[in-house]
Amino acid sequence: MPAIFELLYREYCRARLAEMRKQLLIATERAQALDADHHPADRGDDDKTDIHRQPDYRAPH
């Protein structure tokens, strides 16, 4: 009887470990996809900002 429990426990552990590995692979793929979508700023981005514009002090409509 203890051999059956040991066999079941090993199978449970194997399946659980496979599931954890699968989750890690999914998390890694998501992180890589996010990194691919993100582009680092370059010097050209500085020219696109509106910091040199004067603020608009008019009352909102």
Secondary structure in CASP SS format (residue, H / E / C, confidence):
PFRMAT SS
TARGET T0000
AUTHOR 0000-0000-0000
METHOD secondary structure of the structure
MODEL  1
M C 1.00
P H 1.00
A H 1.00
I H 1.00
F H 1.00
E H 1.00
L H 1.00
L H 1.00
Y H 1.00
R H 1.00
E H 1.00
Y H 1.00
C H 1.00
R H 1.00
A H 1.00
R H 1.00
L H 1.00
A H 1.00
E H 1.00
M H 1.00
R H 1.00
K H 1.00
Q H 1.00
L H 1.00
L H 1.00
I H 1.00
A H 1.00
T H 1.00
E H 1.00
R H 1.00
A H 1.00
Q H 1.00
A H 1.00
L H 1.00
D H 1.00
A H 1.00
D H 1.00
H C 1.00
H C 1.00
P C 1.00
A C 1.00
D C 1.00
R H 1.00
G H 1.00
D H 1.00
D H 1.00
D C 1.00
K C 1.00
T C 1.00
D C 1.00
I C 1.00
H C 1.00
R C 1.00
Q C 1.00
P C 1.00
D C 1.00
Y C 1.00
R C 1.00
A C 1.00
P C 1.00
H C 1.00
END
